[in-house]
Amino acid sequence: MEKILKTIFYEWKERKLPEIIRREKDLKEYLRVKPQKIIAITGFRRIGKTYLILQLIKELLEKKDREGVVYVNFEDERIPLRTEILTDLLPTIKQTFQKLPEILFLDEIQEIPGWSKWMRRIYDEERIKIFVTGSSSKMSSREIPTELRGRCLEIKVSPLSFKEFLKFKSIKINFEAASYSENEKAKVSKALEEYLLYGGMPEVVLTSAERKIEILQGYYRTVIRRDISQRFKIKNEEGLKALLLLILNSTSYSITKLYNTLKSLNYKIGKTTLLNYLSYIENSYFMESVFIFSYKIKDQLQYPRKIYFIDNGFITALSTKFSKDFGRLYENLVFQELKRRADYQTEIFYWKNRAGREVDFVLREQSKITRLIQVCYDINDPVTRDREIKALLMASKELKCDDLMIINQDIDRAEKIKMKEIKFIPLWRWLMEQ
């Protein structure tokens, strides 16, 4: 154990850090959190958590030496998944560098048995700032182990925002401008189509067009194998894959419908197992379910739940029904951006009445409905326009909310309709607002 760790630490001393494109999220402010907390950086696999850490490390090394800032990647195949590796960690650091670090960065530590108890002991006994990352919800605020409750602060990392995407693609736009030139609009429009189709996973954004699908499919296979099947010891992997294909080709689901469909395809999966599988998929950050808005919990549990994926690229790479369904891609992208902008008080629902009128997003903060949002790729068709507006006005009346918005392809204006103001805003402009 000690020999392995020493080799890794000597490599760290000599390691040249990669060139990094700065992201909007800045971890530096979390160095000053009082009282001191363990900073847990969570999110989907390959979403950029490590590079976010390295971004902070590069800044720290401008003022500190390597002995004060130590990074360990627990996905290094040389590191055994045994508790003893953690027991030996700090003594070996001290032996190698002649002192303990001021700041310790631990990448993907959650697979080591006993990691949370070890971290609690270090937090209590040593004056070391600790940053950890995790690609499963073991470190999320929902599943954080009991011994770390109150000692951990979760920072969720999302795929690149549209602004970050433009930066990664070296497309320069003045975000502060009151208006945009036709040339800027054309550049943004072309970039938005790529962003809609292939998403904001950093490696995918930076790679050539012909490799994007291959990389996304590789991520997907890794998530099935490591973050779902291996972690939760799933025996019926074929049933899991069938379930994933069903939800990838759907915009909503109910347990009964999924159960019946899988049964008709000769997959023997009970309803309880099905619920477990869906929770495992969500725990990997791959998918999120949105409930219908109702003041009755029974209705929320009974009605179908809408499905949104962590990144649009997976819809393009994996959906068998995909044929540039921009309506679905628009809606998935808006959901992810709403999640990125939401604080801990914001809840997201959808609304639907008995007549089948539907509003895509209902935002609630505490007990108040704050905004209703429709997402429509092409609002110019009269039938589509009438349907979207009628649903929005019905929901506005029922939920007593007057902040109404339709995110669309190209219309950019506010209209007064039946004494209510509805703001029409193009997706690209909305994405660049914040």
Helices and strands as residue ranges (DSSP letters): H 2-14, G 27-32, E 38-42, H 49-60, G 66-68, E 69-73, H 83-87, H 89-97, E 103-107, G 109-111, H 115-125, E 129-134, G 137-139, G 146-148, E 152-156, H 162-168, H 182-198, H 202-206, H 209-222, I 223-230, H 237-248, E 252-253, H 255-264, H 271-283, E 287-290, H 297-302, E 305-309, H 312-318, H 326-341, E 346-352, E 358-365, E 368-375, H 382-399, E 404-408, E 413-417, E 420-426, H 427-431
